[in-house]
Amino acid sequence: MLEISPTVSIPESEIELSAIRSQGAGGQNVNKVSTAIHLRFDIQVSSLPDFYKEQLLMLNDRRINKEGVVVIKSQEHRTQEQNREEALQRLQELIKSVAVLKKKRKPTKPTRSSQRKRLDSKIKRSRIKSSRKQVTD
């Protein structure tokens, strides 16, 4: 069970984990041992609440493909178990990130004093610059 919040969790049966060989340099071992983990999680058929599903599908993230499947590849660590934990943690963070509701911005107007200060500073700057001009007779 991957726990997202006290009330929301994902059963391990909905998460597809497969071991693959890591990319890049690493000597002879990298060609023999499948230590990287490829995680696939289908959002639409999961048991997540509808709110999470909608938010995840609306998210513009390269890890979520057009079919609504989250694909995470973890190959940072040397062992398969560490990469597995890393991939599950990244999935958990992705799902937790959509649960946080952003505050709606309240449009505000500048105060009279801030407007006056801004205009006064513009006038002052203008006077400084105009005093730099070359004097003509």
N, C-alpha and C positions, 0 to 999 in steps of 0.2 A: 504494500500500500504506500503510495506517494501522497503525503499529507500536504495539502495546500493551505487550509485553514482548519480551525477546530470542527467546522461543519462540512467541509469539502475535502474529499480525498479521491484519488484515482487508483483503481485496482491495477495490479501489475499485469493482468491479462490484457489490458487495453494498450499497453506500451510494448512495442516490438523492438527488441534489442538484438543486434547481430554483431558478431565479432568479425572485423576485417583487418587486413594488414595495413600498418601505418605507412604514410608517405615519407619521402625525404631520406636524408642520410641517417645512418644508424648502424652500419656494419652488417655482418652476416646475419645477426639475429632478426633484423627487420624483415628479411626475406623469408624467414621460416615461421615466425610466430605472429598470430593474429591478435595484436594487443589493442588496436583501435576499436572503438564502439560506434556503431551506426544506430541511432535511436529514431524510431518513427512512431508518431502519435497522431491518429486520425481524430480531428476535432469533432466532426459532425456525428460520428457514431459513438463518441465517448459518453460517459455518464456524468459529465460536467453539467452544472446548471446552465440554463439557456443564456443567462446574462454573460457568463464567462465565454461561452461559445461565440456569441455575437461580437463581443469585444475582441476576441482573438482573431476572428475572421476579418474584422474591420482594420486590424493592425497591419501597418505597412512594414512587414519584416521579411527579410530575405530567407529566413528559416522556414517560413510558411509558404507552401507552394499554392498554385491555383486551385487544386483539388481540396484544399483545407487540411493538408497533412503537414505536421511539424517534423522537420528533418534536422537532427542535430548530430554532428560528428565530433567525437572526442578522441584526440590522439596525443594529448600533452604528456601523459604519464607513461611510465615504462611497463606498468602492469595493467592487465585487462580489468581487474576489479576497481582500480583507482579511476580508470577512464569511464567505467560504468557509473560509478558514484558521481563523477563530474558531469556526465551527460544528464543523469536524473536531476541533479541540482540545477543545471541550466534550464531544464524543462520547468521545474518548480518555480524558478525565478521569473521565467517568461509568463507563466500563468498568474503568479502573484502580482506582476506589474500591471496587468489589465484590471485587477480588482480595485486598485486605488483610483478613486474618482478625483479628477482634477477640478479645482474650484473654478467656477465661472467668473470671468473677469467683469468687474463692475466699471463701466466707463465713468471717468471723473473729469471734471473741468479744472483748469489751473485757477488758483485763487487770484484775487485782484492784486494783492501785493506781489505775488510771483510774476504776474504779467508786467507790472510796473518795473520791478527789478530787471526783468529781461530787457524791456525797452530802454531803461536807463543805461544798462551796460552796452547796448547797441549804439546809443547816442554817444556815450563816452568813447567807445572804440572808433566810431566814425570821426570824432574830433581829433583823436590821436593820429589817425591815418591822414586826415586832411591837413594836419599841421606838417606832415612830411613832404607834402607836394612842393615842387620847385616854385619859388617866388618869381613872378613875371612882372616887368615894369611896363 
